[in-house]
């Protein structure tokens, strides 16, 4: 009898699915945007597949230790952009070489202006600010350091966005056997230099978030995209951004889904993919209002 009931139930569900008028659309039929990829190659196959799948891509230029490495990433981006002008977009970033020396801000601003003129639509800052670079007194250089202010003001004045990977998930400060996400465990096992549990003398998780929030307070006109959920993945995501009205987030862990509202429409993010919109509302929108329900 139980087998019969299960069989009938399964047949009923199959009938419902087959007759359903709200079937999912074909994957290629609707536009999608992946706002966080790293295309570091002249091989066109990845972007070609993205185009066939109806994706637009934002390739992220990142890390600030080496201007030559930044240039290498930009050259890959320019190459792909020339072939796929409507499919791929890119960020730039700035080098920390000569940070603190006279003229550093002017040099960075000049380079960013050139990158914007060449097509960059945003600027990336990475966790090496706050976790790697040290000042002359050996203290860590944090993102709210006043020496960044002229650069951040310039980015805001150009109407560009700042993609900010500041700090890390809270798992970063836990031992490996206490981490809650498998990919975090694998990453920090392979990159112990960034596993803060092993470096208790480095800035704490709270220090990283404080510096990020202070930077936001100082630059209310700067549009900031918090990469990887803005390192707030452990909070109730619906309320995580309360009081931070200009922070957007990308690249969600696992299958968590987050909604945010731009000035034009609501869109949905699933593991960093934006659906049903164009690139401009993502990176050139007015201030973001977080959805409360």
C-alpha positions, 0 to 999 in steps of 0.5 A, a space after each residue: 500500500 505504501 509503495 502504491 501511495 508513493 507511486 501515485 504521489 510521484 505520478 501526481 507531482 510529475 503531472 503537475 510539473 509537466 502541466 505547469 504554466 510557470 516553467 523555468 525559462 531556458 538558461 540562455 534565454 534571459 540576461 545574466 551578469 556575473 560581477 566577480 570573475 578573473 579572466 587572466 588569459 587571451 584565450 577567448 573560450 571562457 568569454 565566448 561561452 559566457 556570451 553564448 549563455 547570455 552573460 555579461 562579465 565583470 573581470 576584477 583587477 586586484 592586488 596592490 603590491 605590484 604595478 606590473 602585475 596590475 598592468 598584466 591583468 589590465 592587458 588581459 582585460 583590454 584584449 578580451 574587451 576588444 573582442 567582446 565589447 558588449 560581454 565583458 567589463 573590467 575594474 582597475 586597481 592601484 599600486 601601493 608602491 611608494 605609498 606614503 611618499 610625496 606624490 603618491 596620491 597624484 600618481 594614483 589619481 593620474 593612472 586611475 583617470 587614464 584607466 577610466 578613460 580606457 574603459 574601466 568602470 570600477 576600482 578594486 581594493 583587496 584584503 592586502 590593505 589591512 592584512 599585508 601592507 605595513 606603515 613605517 612604524 610597522 602598524 598595518 595600513 587600513 582602508 580608512 587611512 587618511 592618505 587614501 582619502 584623495 584617491 577615494 574622493 576622486 573615484 567618487 567624483 568620477 561616478 565610479 564604484 569601489 569594489 572592496 574586499 576588506 577583511 575576510 569571512 569570520 571563518 578566517 579567525 577560527 581554527 580549521 576544524 571549526 570553519 563552517 564553509 568547506 571552501 574557506 577551510 580549503 582556502 585557508 589551509 592552502 594560504 596560511 599567510 591569510 589565516 588570521 587564527 595563526 596570526 593573533 598579532 594582526 588586526 582582528 575581524 572587528 578591526 577590519 570591519 571598523 576600518 571599512 565602516 569608517 571609510 564609508 562614513 568619511 565618503 558618503 558619495 562613494 558607491 561601495 560594493 562589498 565583495 563576498 558579502 562585505 565580510 558580513 556573511 555570518 550575520 542575518 543577511 537581511 539586516 547585515 547592512 542596516 545603517 550602511 546604506 551605500 554598501 552593496 554586496 556580491 559573491 554570496 557563499 553557498 546557495 544564499 540568495 540576497 536581494 537589493 534594490 537599485 534606483 531602477 529595479 530590484 534584482 536578485 543575486 545568487 553566488 555573485 550572479 545578477 539576473 535580468 538587468 544590464 551592467 550599468 544599474 549594478 555599478 552606476 546606480 544611485 545609493 542602494 537601499 537594502 531590502 528589509 523583508 
